[in-house]
Amino acid sequence: MSISSVIKSIQDIMRKDAGVDGDAQRLGQMSWLLFLKIFDAQEEELEFELDHYRTPIPDEYLWRNWAADKQGITGDELLAFVNDELFPDLKNLTAPIDTNPRGFVVKEAFSDAFNYMKNGTLLRQVINKLNEIDFTSSKERHLFNDLYEKILKDLQSAGNAGEFYTPRAVTRFMVDRVNPQLGESIMDPACGTGGFLSCSFDHVKNNYVKTTEDHQTLQKQIHGVEKKQLPHLLCTTNMLLHGIEVPVQIKHGNTLSKPLSSWDEEIDVIVTNPPFGGTEEDGIEKNFPAEMQTRETADLFLQLIIEILAGSSAKKGGRAAVVLPDGTLFGEGVKTKIKKLLCEECNLHTIVRLPNGVFNPYTGIKTNLLFFTKGQPTKDIWFYEHPYPEGVKNYSKTKPMKFEEFKAEQAWWGDEADGFAARVENEHAWKVSIDEIINRNFNLDIKNPHVGEIIIHDPEELLADYAQQQEQIHGLLNQLKDILGEALSEGKQ
């Protein structure tokens, strides 16, 4: 039976259970089960490889001891074991990060997890289905990685505003261009389910890992933070699947809840798609300098990234690739100050402007990929307008963007070491000097000068254009609120 049909069968069984309501809960339920099964498959490998290996959680909670036997406990007995023993004990596990890191990972994974199923017989059927997948087989593990991506996409469909699954083509292109090396710290401060981290892991592994020591180095390079419980659990599972034995660097929390001035980390590579269009809870903005305070999530993340990137040293400065909406490019007020800071502290060398629909069906907002390196100010910004492939008018869930589409950008890219001397302007690429950017008050929403005014009659494009105008209006309203808020607070002083 194929892995995809196993997963489909599991979802069908869960639909019969009164306790599971909707896609997000089905995925939440499947996630903790998958986590424990994959965790135990890794445990078996570690026991085989290491002498005197001690299991990081009580033996009775290892998958093999309560779930692996098809004829094992079921019905009310199984429900009572899961709800009254397994969950409370794993949530309250004594597992210090330094002496029992794998136990710590389990405790973190279960901190907010929940067993939604109310029928123990159906739960046993789900477990038996999962047992048809062998996670100790590298072939099955590889197949599952692809399927896992599909599961994550389903989760995003069940998600809400601001949480968009980054298409794999975009993730791969961004990682390919920043080219993380063995030994460099790699971070996604809003890592979601771990798409950028797993892609970075694969990039380093495929290009630079030669020995067992290299592999150990790589495992320690990957860092992520995720605020929400379910994506955090999925990300941790994703890292286990990629062979990271102790993904303690995947933290469960809000990266923005720590004062900017207290960050002393220096990160070599940041690749991320921070949530945009959302606002942070009250008080979070107080962690940022007074003149830079805003509640727009993407603006706060951009400040954080500039702060924690490694400064220029004997080796090159820290590098970042970030997905940002058009609203950041043209926005004023605090947005202008952040863009000014970005151009002063970093070399913002490239902005790739993506066409409409890359994030369909989650959002029609137009997005951009910003590439910058810390330590040298910006002298010129190169823009590259990514065209639709021949015969394509828009992307969709069934016809997403493909990595091969970025071949033109890769061929044009050149090398940062020589200031991108090989780059040339063409129908898609143009260069703008920092003087012009300053004259425009750091409005980076610069149209392609090689394209004349085009009259659009396509309803989908007109709707996307309307959505963009609405976003601009929303951005202006937020700026007005910020200005009024500042004026009122100053009036009270």
Buried (B, 14 or more C-beta within 10 A) or exposed (E): EEBBEBBEBBBEBBEEBEBBEEBBBBBBBBBBBBBBBBBBBBBBBEEEEEEEEEBBBBEEBBBEEBBBEEEBBBEEEBBEBBBEBBBEBBBEBEBEEEEBBBBBBBBBBBEBBBBBBEBBBBBBBBBBBBBBBEBEEEEBBEBBBEBBBEBBBBBBEBBEEBBBBBBBBBBBBBBBBBBBBBEBBBBBBBBBBBBBBBBBBBBBBEEBBEEEEBBEBBBEBBBBBBBBBBBBBBBBBBBBBBBBBBBBBBBBEBBBEBEBEEBEEBBBBBBBBBBBBBBBEEEBBEBBEEEBBBBBBBBBBBBBBBBBBBEBEEEBBBBBBBBBBBBBBBBBBBBBBBBBBBBEBBBBBBBBBBBBBBBBEBBBBBBBBBBBBBBBEBEBBBBBBBEBEEEBEBBEEEEBBBBEBBEBBEEBBBEBEEBBEEBEEEEBBBEBEBEEBEEEEBBBBBEBEEEEEEEEEEEBBEEBBEBBEEBBEEBBEBBEEBEEEBEEEEEEE
